[in-house]
Amino acid sequence: MGELIFELVLPAIGRFIVFLLVELLFQTIFYFTGYPIVKMLTLGVYPKVMGESEGSDNVTSIIGLMVWVALIVVFIA
């Protein structure tokens, strides 16, 4: 019984926690960092409303991720 917990239950819990952290980080912090950048670059056209378009939400989050990576590189170098 103990082996079952270590082999099946704990990895599933770990994957769930990692999934939540990644979703939280990607969909909140990166999205709201990328939102003003994308708004400025597209002159207010995109993104319209959060959750309205799956494609623009992902692009906005990726732009936010790139901003964070650039900030880290600038401050480390």
VMD Tcl script that draws the C-alpha trace (Angstrom):
set ca {
  {0.00 0.00 0.00}
  {2.83 2.38 0.84}
  {4.46 1.76 -2.53}
  {1.21 2.66 -4.28}
  {1.21 6.05 -2.60}
  {4.80 6.77 -3.58}
  {4.41 5.51 -7.16}
  {1.00 6.88 -8.12}
  {-0.42 9.43 -5.72}
  {2.58 11.63 -4.93}
  {3.66 12.15 -8.57}
  {0.08 13.05 -9.48}
  {-0.06 15.60 -6.66}
  {3.31 17.00 -7.76}
  {2.18 17.37 -11.37}
  {-1.00 19.10 -10.20}
  {0.95 21.59 -8.07}
  {3.37 22.34 -10.92}
  {0.42 22.78 -13.31}
  {-1.22 25.26 -10.93}
  {1.99 27.23 -10.48}
  {2.66 27.40 -14.22}
  {-0.92 28.43 -14.98}
  {-0.85 31.03 -12.23}
  {2.46 32.43 -13.42}
  {1.69 32.32 -17.13}
  {-1.93 33.45 -17.11}
  {-1.69 36.15 -14.46}
  {1.77 37.61 -14.02}
  {2.97 37.26 -17.61}
  {-0.43 38.24 -19.07}
  {-0.70 41.43 -17.04}
  {2.91 42.31 -17.81}
  {2.40 41.80 -21.55}
  {-1.01 43.49 -21.66}
  {0.19 47.14 -21.70}
  {3.04 46.28 -24.08}
  {0.69 44.66 -26.61}
  {-1.83 47.50 -26.17}
  {0.87 50.06 -26.98}
  {2.32 48.13 -29.92}
  {-1.10 47.59 -31.52}
  {-2.31 51.12 -30.70}
  {-5.06 49.82 -28.43}
  {-6.54 47.26 -30.81}
  {-5.42 44.07 -29.04}
  {-6.00 42.44 -26.61}
  {-9.67 43.28 -26.31}
  {-10.97 41.58 -23.15}
  {-9.18 38.92 -21.13}
  {-10.47 35.49 -22.06}
  {-12.29 36.66 -25.18}
  {-9.75 35.32 -27.65}
  {-7.55 32.37 -26.72}
  {-4.93 33.25 -29.33}
  {-4.37 36.83 -28.26}
  {-4.25 35.80 -24.59}
  {-1.40 33.41 -25.34}
  {0.47 36.01 -27.40}
  {0.03 38.55 -24.62}
  {1.38 36.08 -22.05}
  {4.36 35.24 -24.26}
  {5.16 38.95 -24.68}
  {4.99 39.29 -20.89}
  {7.36 36.33 -20.51}
  {9.80 37.95 -22.94}
  {9.66 41.20 -20.95}
  {10.50 39.34 -17.72}
  {13.35 37.44 -19.38}
  {14.74 40.70 -20.79}
  {14.54 42.37 -17.38}
  {16.34 39.46 -15.74}
  {19.07 39.50 -18.40}
  {19.53 43.27 -18.05}
  {19.77 43.20 -14.27}
  {22.04 40.15 -14.13}
  {24.45 41.36 -16.83}
}
mol new
graphics top color blue
foreach p $ca { graphics top sphere $p radius 0.5 }
foreach p [lrange $ca 0 end-1] q [lrange $ca 1 end] { graphics top cylinder $p $q radius 0.2 }
display resetview
